[in-house]
Amino acid sequence: MITDELKEAIATYLATAASPYIDSAKIGLGGNSTNPTSTDLDVEIAGVSPSIIRSKSDINVIEVKLSVSGTYIQGKVIREAGLFNSTGNMLQRVNFDGVGPFSTDETLEIFIIMEVE
């Protein structure tokens, strides 16, 4: 068991812009379950780099918002998103029911909420 103080410290570290973790994100077309040994998305959409906003919403809760302009995903159905650190290691992958297809004037926003336990 870790203390509440350490949970808060870890969440604060992960949510700060200076942290080398949660440095980039990818979205993709794959939608099956995630293998813990996976190193990348199942079907990444090459060249698409979602913008990332990280924040802490509670003592031990980190929120990550990914945004992608429809210009980059026109006509596509998105089924997965992944978070990566500064060295390109996948930290988290989320698969979900497909959303889309998107038009150029739309914006995809994906919210990922993580809790340090």
C-alpha positions in Angstrom: 0.0 0.0 0.0 1.2 3.5 -0.7 0.1 6.5 1.2 -2.2 9.2 0.0 0.7 11.6 0.0 2.6 9.4 -2.5 -0.5 8.9 -4.7 -0.8 12.7 -4.9 2.9 13.2 -5.6 2.8 10.6 -8.5 -0.4 12.1 -10.0 1.1 15.6 -9.8 4.3 14.5 -11.5 2.4 12.7 -14.3 0.1 15.7 -14.9 2.9 18.4 -15.1 4.2 19.6 -18.5 7.8 19.0 -17.3 7.2 15.3 -16.8 8.8 13.0 -19.5 5.7 10.8 -19.2 2.6 11.2 -21.3 4.6 13.1 -23.8 2.7 12.2 -26.9 -0.4 10.4 -28.2 -1.6 8.4 -31.2 -5.0 7.4 -32.4 -5.9 4.4 -34.6 -8.4 2.2 -36.3 -7.8 -1.0 -34.3 -10.3 -1.9 -31.7 -9.5 -5.3 -30.1 -8.3 -5.8 -26.5 -4.9 -4.7 -25.4 -2.0 -7.1 -24.7 0.1 -5.8 -21.7 3.2 -6.4 -23.7 2.1 -4.3 -26.7 4.5 -1.5 -27.7 2.3 0.4 -30.2 -1.3 0.8 -31.3 -2.9 -2.0 -33.4 -3.6 0.1 -36.4 -2.0 3.6 -36.0 -3.0 6.4 -38.3 0.4 7.5 -39.4 1.2 11.2 -39.3 -1.6 12.1 -36.8 -0.4 13.6 -33.6 -3.2 14.6 -31.3 -2.7 17.7 -29.1 -2.5 16.8 -25.4 -3.8 18.6 -22.3 -2.9 17.1 -19.0 -4.4 18.1 -15.6 -5.1 16.8 -12.1 -8.8 16.8 -11.2 -8.4 15.3 -7.7 -5.6 14.4 -5.4 -4.8 11.2 -7.3 -6.7 11.6 -10.6 -5.0 12.6 -13.9 -7.1 13.7 -16.8 -5.6 13.7 -20.3 -7.5 15.3 -23.2 -6.6 14.4 -26.8 -7.8 16.6 -29.7 -7.5 15.9 -33.4 -8.8 18.1 -36.2 -11.2 16.3 -38.6 -8.9 17.4 -41.4 -6.5 14.6 -40.4 -9.1 11.9 -39.9 -11.6 12.7 -42.6 -13.8 9.6 -43.3 -12.1 7.5 -40.7 -13.6 5.6 -37.7 -11.4 5.8 -34.6 -11.3 2.8 -32.3 -8.2 3.3 -30.2 -5.9 5.8 -28.5 -2.6 5.5 -26.9 -0.3 7.6 -24.6 3.4 7.5 -25.0 6.5 8.8 -23.0 9.3 10.9 -24.4 11.2 7.8 -25.6 8.2 6.4 -27.5 7.2 3.7 -25.1 3.5 3.1 -24.9 2.2 3.8 -21.5 -1.5 3.2 -22.0 -3.8 2.1 -24.8 -7.6 2.4 -24.7 -9.8 0.7 -27.2 -13.5 1.7 -27.6 -16.5 1.4 -29.9 -15.7 3.2 -33.1 -16.5 6.9 -33.4 -16.8 8.6 -36.8 -16.5 8.9 -39.7 -15.4 12.5 -39.3 -15.7 15.5 -41.7 -13.0 18.2 -42.0 -14.9 20.7 -39.9 -15.2 18.4 -36.9 -12.8 17.8 -34.0 -12.3 14.5 -32.2 -11.8 14.9 -28.4 -10.9 11.9 -26.3 -10.8 12.1 -22.5 -8.7 9.6 -20.6 -9.0 9.5 -16.8 -6.4 7.7 -14.7 -6.4 7.1 -11.0 -3.2 6.4 -9.0 -4.1 3.7 -6.5 
